[in-house]
Amino acid sequence: MIVMGRGSYAQSTPVLVPGVLRLATPHGIDDHPVQGQGMNQHMGADAIMERVLIIDDHPLVRDGLRSVIAISFDSCEILEAASLEEALVLLEKRDSYDLILLDLNIPDVRRLDGLRLLRTRFPILPVVMVSGAFDRQIVQEALAAGAAGFIPKSLKRSGIVDALHRIVAGEIYLPEALGDAVLPSPEDEDITRRIESLTPQQRTVLMHLVRGRLNKQIAFDLGVSMTTIKAHVSAILQKLNVFSRTQAVIKANRVSFDGEDKG
């Protein structure tokens, strides 16, 4: 299932029947001028991006994305790379990025190999594909490879801003032009199966993790000891095959986990 995240947009999204994916579609697509603070208020002030890496071999594209990000996210540090090799050098120096924007077609990468490499070497970094052309098959393949979204370069400025805010808020963005729902990726299905293997207590703890609660807060809310919560968190990480709470939350958000039993 496509993630509808914890950001403000999740509340305004129509509720669809189980099994039908919910697409994050652009609002304000008439391309009104971006007005900094006003746009932040429209998109939700809780969407924060402190550092982003743009990987694209076209300077004009990088300049355009840089302009959109600089206006829409206050004090965001923006780094650029013209190739995957250059990007890897930057990532090895510092991997604490909030988002990576990766061009689908760059000279030293074959199709989605760059995405797969980034997801393997930096699994907790969200990677969004950016492309001048796209079709249903490539979008499906990108999602299956772990993309956090797919943004067409033809999308107007306000649409790109909307997409970025949705992604930072935890959603997976797909262009409206795709129309009908995209089938869940094998990775999504695997995440769902792993979450279903959790005990009721572990699902409850995972729900609190998704909501950003600390161990001591969860222990207080559930009336149990910190030791118990730590044991549950450890079991959750093992069952989801991840190494950190952040990775667990990313996977849970990817399949719209809310703690409720879907069975």
VMD Tcl script that draws the C-alpha trace (Angstrom):
set ca {
  {0.00 0.00 0.00}
  {1.23 3.48 -0.81}
  {2.02 5.34 2.39}
  {-0.17 8.21 3.41}
  {2.06 9.62 6.11}
  {1.59 11.32 9.44}
  {1.67 14.79 7.92}
  {-1.34 17.09 7.64}
  {-2.31 15.69 4.25}
  {-3.22 12.28 5.61}
  {-6.29 13.77 7.28}
  {-7.69 15.26 4.08}
  {-7.16 12.18 1.91}
  {-10.35 10.28 0.99}
  {-10.62 6.89 2.65}
  {-10.55 4.14 0.02}
  {-11.47 0.49 0.29}
  {-8.74 -1.92 1.48}
  {-6.33 -2.99 -1.21}
  {-6.74 0.18 -3.26}
  {-3.69 2.40 -3.17}
  {-4.07 6.05 -2.25}
  {-2.06 8.34 -4.50}
  {-0.61 11.59 -3.21}
  {-1.85 13.99 -5.88}
  {-0.81 17.61 -6.31}
  {-2.88 20.53 -5.09}
  {-2.51 24.07 -6.37}
  {-1.26 22.75 -9.68}
  {-2.09 26.04 -11.41}
  {1.43 27.11 -10.44}
  {0.78 30.14 -8.28}
  {4.06 31.89 -7.39}
  {5.77 30.36 -4.38}
  {5.72 32.85 -1.53}
  {7.96 31.28 1.08}
  {6.17 31.46 4.43}
  {2.75 31.47 2.86}
  {3.51 28.30 0.97}
  {4.86 26.69 4.13}
  {1.59 27.45 5.88}
  {-0.34 25.95 2.97}
  {1.72 22.79 2.94}
  {1.99 22.34 6.69}
  {4.51 24.00 8.98}
  {5.59 20.64 10.40}
  {7.30 19.63 7.14}
  {10.99 20.26 7.84}
  {13.92 19.46 5.57}
  {17.39 20.44 6.80}
  {19.63 18.83 4.18}
  {18.95 17.47 0.69}
  {21.11 16.03 -2.06}
  {20.19 16.60 -5.71}
  {21.71 14.11 -8.18}
  {21.23 15.21 -11.79}
  {23.66 15.76 -14.66}
  {21.74 18.78 -16.00}
  {22.75 22.07 -14.29}
  {19.48 23.77 -15.23}
  {17.46 21.00 -13.56}
  {19.59 21.21 -10.43}
  {19.18 24.99 -10.38}
  {15.42 24.66 -10.72}
  {15.12 22.14 -7.90}
  {17.49 24.17 -5.74}
  {15.32 27.25 -6.24}
  {12.13 25.40 -5.29}
  {13.69 23.87 -2.18}
  {15.41 27.06 -1.02}
  {12.14 29.02 -1.18}
  {9.98 26.33 0.36}
  {12.19 25.02 3.18}
  {13.82 27.60 5.43}
  {17.55 27.14 6.12}
  {17.74 23.90 4.14}
  {21.29 22.95 3.12}
  {21.26 21.87 -0.53}
  {24.09 19.82 -2.03}
  {24.42 18.82 -5.67}
  {26.06 16.04 -7.64}
  {26.25 15.61 -11.41}
  {26.83 11.85 -11.22}
  {26.29 8.93 -8.88}
  {30.03 8.68 -8.30}
  {30.13 12.30 -7.15}
  {27.06 11.73 -4.98}
  {28.64 8.73 -3.26}
  {31.65 10.84 -2.32}
  {29.33 13.37 -0.65}
  {27.34 10.64 1.08}
  {30.44 8.92 2.42}
  {31.53 12.20 3.99}
  {28.13 12.78 5.59}
  {25.00 10.67 5.21}
  {22.66 12.67 7.45}
  {20.35 13.83 4.67}
  {16.58 14.20 4.89}
  {16.05 13.46 1.22}
  {17.85 12.47 -1.98}
  {16.45 13.57 -5.36}
  {17.81 11.19 -8.00}
  {17.46 11.69 -11.76}
  {16.30 8.53 -13.50}
  {18.80 8.97 -16.33}
  {22.33 9.99 -15.39}
  {25.43 9.00 -17.42}
  {27.07 6.62 -14.95}
  {23.89 4.75 -13.99}
  {21.83 2.17 -15.84}
  {18.11 2.71 -15.27}
  {17.33 2.01 -11.57}
  {20.74 0.64 -10.59}
  {21.60 3.93 -8.88}
  {18.46 3.77 -6.76}
  {19.17 0.17 -5.77}
  {22.76 1.01 -4.85}
  {21.70 3.97 -2.69}
  {18.99 1.93 -0.95}
  {21.53 -0.82 -0.21}
  {24.32 1.42 1.08}
  {22.16 4.06 2.79}
  {18.93 2.22 3.69}
  {17.44 4.88 5.97}
  {17.80 7.74 3.45}
  {14.60 8.41 1.44}
  {15.36 8.49 -2.29}
  {12.90 10.13 -4.70}
  {13.16 9.51 -8.43}
  {12.94 12.57 -10.69}
  {12.37 12.06 -14.41}
  {11.47 13.95 -17.56}
  {9.53 10.92 -18.82}
  {7.79 8.14 -16.98}
  {5.29 5.34 -17.41}
  {3.47 2.94 -15.13}
  {6.08 0.20 -15.45}
  {9.06 2.35 -14.47}
  {7.13 3.81 -11.54}
  {6.23 0.31 -10.33}
  {9.85 -0.79 -10.68}
  {11.06 2.29 -8.79}
  {8.66 1.63 -5.91}
  {9.70 -2.03 -5.83}
  {13.34 -0.89 -5.63}
  {12.53 1.27 -2.60}
  {11.85 4.74 -4.01}
  {10.03 7.13 -1.67}
  {8.24 8.70 -4.61}
  {8.36 9.62 -8.28}
  {8.32 13.29 -9.37}
  {8.01 14.23 -13.06}
  {10.25 17.12 -14.15}
  {7.24 18.46 -16.05}
  {5.37 19.06 -12.78}
  {4.82 22.76 -12.13}
  {6.61 24.47 -9.27}
  {3.67 24.37 -6.87}
  {3.20 20.68 -7.62}
  {6.86 19.93 -6.88}
  {6.62 21.85 -3.60}
  {3.52 19.88 -2.67}
  {5.23 16.59 -3.55}
  {8.29 17.40 -1.45}
  {6.22 18.37 1.58}
  {4.21 15.17 1.31}
  {7.33 13.03 1.06}
  {9.02 14.76 4.01}
  {5.80 14.19 5.99}
  {6.13 10.44 5.38}
  {4.06 9.82 2.25}
  {5.08 8.14 -0.98}
  {4.35 10.55 -3.82}
  {3.08 9.43 -7.21}
  {2.10 11.70 -10.10}
  {-1.63 12.11 -10.64}
  {-1.17 11.25 -14.30}
  {-0.75 7.58 -13.38}
  {-4.50 7.36 -12.96}
  {-5.44 3.89 -11.74}
  {-3.85 2.40 -8.64}
  {-0.42 0.82 -8.82}
  {-0.05 -2.68 -7.45}
  {1.76 -3.03 -4.11}
  {5.44 -3.75 -4.54}
  {6.98 -7.01 -3.30}
  {8.84 -4.97 -0.66}
  {5.56 -3.52 0.63}
  {4.04 -6.99 0.82}
  {7.07 -8.27 2.74}
  {6.80 -5.38 5.22}
  {3.10 -6.11 5.73}
  {3.81 -9.78 6.39}
  {6.51 -8.90 8.91}
  {4.22 -6.47 10.76}
  {1.50 -9.12 10.83}
  {3.97 -11.42 12.61}
  {4.17 -9.02 15.57}
  {2.30 -9.81 18.77}
  {-0.53 -7.45 19.81}
  {1.78 -5.86 22.40}
  {4.53 -5.36 19.83}
  {2.06 -3.79 17.38}
  {0.98 -1.37 20.08}
  {4.59 -0.41 20.79}
  {5.28 0.01 17.06}
  {2.25 2.30 16.81}
  {3.76 4.48 19.55}
  {7.13 4.49 17.75}
  {5.44 5.67 14.57}
  {3.90 8.51 16.57}
  {7.35 9.58 17.71}
  {7.07 8.49 21.34}
  {10.17 7.77 23.42}
  {10.61 4.52 25.36}
  {9.91 6.19 28.70}
  {6.77 7.81 27.31}
  {5.54 4.50 25.92}
  {6.25 2.77 29.24}
  {4.27 5.44 31.10}
  {1.36 5.30 28.65}
  {1.13 1.51 28.79}
  {1.85 1.23 32.51}
  {4.80 -1.13 32.10}
  {8.52 -0.97 32.84}
  {11.20 0.47 30.58}
  {12.77 -2.99 30.45}
  {9.57 -4.38 28.96}
  {9.41 -1.67 26.31}
  {13.06 -2.18 25.39}
  {12.40 -5.89 24.97}
  {9.43 -5.18 22.71}
  {11.43 -2.70 20.61}
  {14.25 -5.21 20.24}
  {11.79 -7.88 19.07}
  {10.18 -5.44 16.63}
  {13.53 -4.57 15.05}
  {14.38 -8.24 14.69}
  {11.04 -9.18 13.11}
  {11.12 -6.23 10.71}
  {14.75 -7.02 9.86}
  {15.97 -3.50 10.63}
  {18.69 -2.08 12.87}
  {17.12 1.09 14.25}
  {13.85 2.64 15.39}
  {14.05 5.04 12.45}
  {14.17 2.20 9.94}
  {11.23 0.51 11.67}
  {9.16 3.70 11.46}
  {10.03 4.18 7.77}
  {8.87 0.65 6.99}
  {5.70 1.05 9.05}
  {4.87 4.33 7.31}
  {5.51 2.75 3.93}
  {2.50 0.47 4.40}
  {0.32 2.95 6.33}
  {0.60 1.04 9.60}
  {-1.62 2.67 12.24}
  {-1.75 -0.05 14.88}
  {-5.17 -1.34 13.91}
  {-5.79 -4.95 13.01}
  {-6.65 -5.14 9.29}
  {-7.52 -8.80 9.39}
}
mol new
graphics top color blue
foreach p $ca { graphics top sphere $p radius 0.5 }
foreach p [lrange $ca 0 end-1] q [lrange $ca 1 end] { graphics top cylinder $p $q radius 0.2 }
display resetview
